[in-house]
């Protein structure tokens, strides 16, 4: 049995979101980043960073996960410049 790090869990969550198209902004963001020249790793790590920020806000403020804020933050990730 392997131990997962927080990073691994965030990446697994983002992959699951992309595969399930839930939220749809996850797939849209991934496709936009890849089309913009990001590598698979770059796209996933950028998206996981946004997820981590929303999770931190949720825990710090003791509030529910804000899907709308998360979706809006995903849309703000800049595409790679290549």
Buried (B, 14 or more C-beta within 10 A) or exposed (E): EEEEEEEEBBBEBBBEBBEEEEBEBBBBBBEBBBEBEBEEEBBBBBBBBBBBEBBEBBEEEEEEEBEEBBBEBBEEBEBBEE
